[in-house]
Amino acid sequence: MSKVLSSLRYSVEHEWLDNSTPAKVGISQVAADALGDVVYVDLPEVGAQLTAGETCGEVESTKSVSDLYSPVTGTVVEINQEAIDNPGILNEDPYGAGWLFTVDVTEEGPLMSAAEYASANGGDVE
């Protein structure tokens, strides 16, 4: 089963959010496993204004293309260039080196605990 980290919160669209400032965003291992081999990532630009629940990029795999949704409202502070240059890192380490971008959060969208996310989507909470 896919790993779900207890230290993170999750959106229904499979993005995770940590508790740092600015907040780091990525996709869950559940999503990465469902996508298969990730081959392309399109991220928002630094300075972009994001709105919780709205699309802000794409993740393309050998199976499909999936929209990225922002779990929060705020301003993009940094993007992970490594994820753009080496998209497979989302499969290898979705909660570590495979993070996507950081946001200066002004408002959070609806988020689930790790237990709620794992119950709804499968996965083992660690």
ABEGO torsion letter per residue (X at the ends): XBBBBAABBBBAAGBBBBABOBBBBBBBAAAAAAAEBBABBBBBBBGBBBBBGBBAEBBBBAABBBBBBBABBEBBABBBAAAAABAAAAAABAABAABABBBBBABBBBBBBAAAAAAAAEEBBX
